[in-house]
Amino acid sequence: MSFIHQIKPVQLVIAKDIFVSAIRIAMSIDGSCLPFGDVLRTSAQEQVDYMLSKDKDTLIVMADDEVKSVVRTGVYNTINSFEKDLASLLLVPSLELGTADNNDRIMRKLSDLEWMCNVLPKMDLMKNLVSDWAAISNQILRIVEDKKLDQVMWGLKIKLIEVTCKVLEAVGYGGVILPAACRVQLLKSWFPYIRKMKPLLDSKGTEENGFPYKMDQDLCQAIEGAIVSLVLTLPSNDQADILADWIRSREIGYPDLSEAFEVWCYRTKSAKRRLVEGLDGNSDAVISA
């Protein structure tokens, strides 16, 4: 029995070392692994996926503070480097846009962030990515809505929406708890952009045969559901502001916030009724006295 008890700690140490090594490569914490580059990074991401879903020791290892620290570092570095590479697009004189290497690097970072959105909930660390994404959202939108990017880099724009969908789902469905002010800021940043991009991408698809960058039905439904859920988590006054803006632009048709509007109306009427009943009760009590 003493021999058996000695084996388990050794197995956990091995599992930890393997997992941390895979994370460091998957998130490019130590830089690109030349000459293998993308192939090795992709293989490491697959290894992390496997260990999180199949290896019971990994679930124990995830409680280790050192492991969590490595993952947090990877998330921060990826978002920080993505923001810097994205900002560099506005520094080049023309947009076809920048160098191919820089453009590929930007798309690779976005793909890495999308992968992280799938694995971080299993580690209970999705809040780190969501918080960092919310913090740079306005800066991201300032860049991609610059006139230099009006008619280029559609792949970047659709991938941004896909990553943002994951973030909105995490917050809207309660996987990540953020302060109300942060939830409002996140929604007010991305809601107008998504509402603008949907008809624009549809129009490009109609004009150009084979245009590949579209918001398909699954993505549209996922975003709409996440936004409705997120709106309903906000304070009533903020709900009213967002719904009023939606009503003013209702002819766009997407996303449809009718469900959120109906719930808000019901809650508002119920609150008003309780207030009136409370005032009437107080008045009766005063008269009786």
Secondary structure, DSSP 8 states (H G I E B T S, - for coil): -HHHHHHHHHHHHHHHHHHHHHHHHHTTTT---TTTTHHHHHHHHHHHHHHHHH-HHHHHHTT-HHHHHHHHHHHHHHHHHHHHHHHGGGGSSSTTTS-HHHHHHHHHHHHHHHHHHHHHHHHT-HHHHHHHHHHHHHHHHHHHTSGGGTTS-HHHHHHHHHHHHHHHHHHHTTSS---HHHHHHHHHHHHHHHHHHHHHHHHHHHHSTT------HHHHHHHHHHHHHHHTTS-HHHHHHHHHHHHHTGGG--S--HHHHHHHHHHHHHHHHHHHHHHHHHHHHHHH-
